[in-house]
Amino acid sequence: MSHKYAKNIIVDDEDRMRNLISLYLSPAGYECISVSSGVKAIHYLSKHLCDLVVLDVMMPEMDGWETCNRMREFSDVPIIMLTARTDKSDIVKGLNTGADDYITKPFDSGELLARIEAIFRRAKPEEDKTIRFKGLTWNEDSYSLSYRDKVIQVTPKEFSLVGLLLKHPRRVFTREQLLTIIWGLEAGTEDRTIDSHIRNIRDKLRNAGFPIDEHLTTVWGIGYKWEND
């Protein structure tokens, strides 16, 4: 499973460190949200979906341990703690607060990326290949889409688009992101190709009786997202 386009929150009171981590992760396809304090990170995580938190320990006001503790009160998002402290008791303390891994500074990009990929592999060892939503069934193994057991005929690209949106509810995908993920930026593919496929998906699911207009929404000027509510 690819974890490109995963959204990571980078929490550190030092601008330089946040910028460095973003510099390491962005070329690997990760979206980085830069946050300067534990309080801001908790607030962001409470309002937005994200896939990973990279959390510095030594911060003013609220340190990484307390930040991790508070995040664990409402989220099971994977957390990697970063610190210059190498004392084993600090490492144990970090893991006991709910962190998934612990990296000591200085570190290189290869180590950080490897740790992140390992966490994602542990977090999702066996991904369910079937998604069910209000009577709609998307099955990756059989490459089928159905509503209330009635098969909906879709093209491979339409099938992949529906699956991507279902897997990431409430996340806004730009047209460029959808082109990159689904088409791989094939030569001759343009933004309006996405609009055309979305229109076809809406027509086919609407004709099948699924209330697609309540869930597949347009974010004007940006792209598309799937609403679960």
C-alpha positions, 0 to 999 in steps of 0.5 A: 500500500502506498502512503503518498499524500498522507497528511503529517503534522510536524510539531516543533517550536523551532522553525528550522526543524519544522522546515527541515522535516518538511524538506525531508518528507515532501519529496516523498509525497507527504503533505506536511502541516507545520505547527509551532506548539503542542496546544496548536497541534492538539487544536488542529488534530481535533478539527482535521483528519491526519495520518501521522504526528511528528512531535518534538519533546522539548517545547515551552508551555506544553512539552511533547509528553503532555501533548502526546497524552492529550492527543491520546484522549481523543485520537489514535493517530500514529505519533513519532516523538523527536528529541535530543535526549537519549536517556532510556528513561525518556524513551520509555516515558515517551512510549508509555504516553502513547507514542508509536516510535521515538527518534533522537536528534540528529537524524537523517531523512532516510531514517525518518522516512523508514520509521514512518513507513514502518509505522504505517505498515504496522498500523494497517497490516491487512487492509480490508479490500471491501468498503461498505457505505449506506448500501454502496459496496466497493470491492477491490478484489472483485473490482466491483461497485454495487448499490443494494446488491445491484452492480453498477458498471463503471470504468477502471478509472471511475472505480479507482476514483470512487475507492480513493474518495471512499477511503478518505472521507472529508479529505479534499483532493485537488484535481492535480492530486487525483490525476497523479494518484489515478492516472500517474500524470499520463501524457495528454491528461488534463484537469477537465478529465477529472471533471468528466469522470466525476460527472459520469460517476454521479450520473451512474450512481444517481441512476442506481438510486444512490444519493450521490449528490449528498456525498460526492461534493465539489470544492469550488476552485480546488477539487472534490471530497466525499462527505459521510454525513 
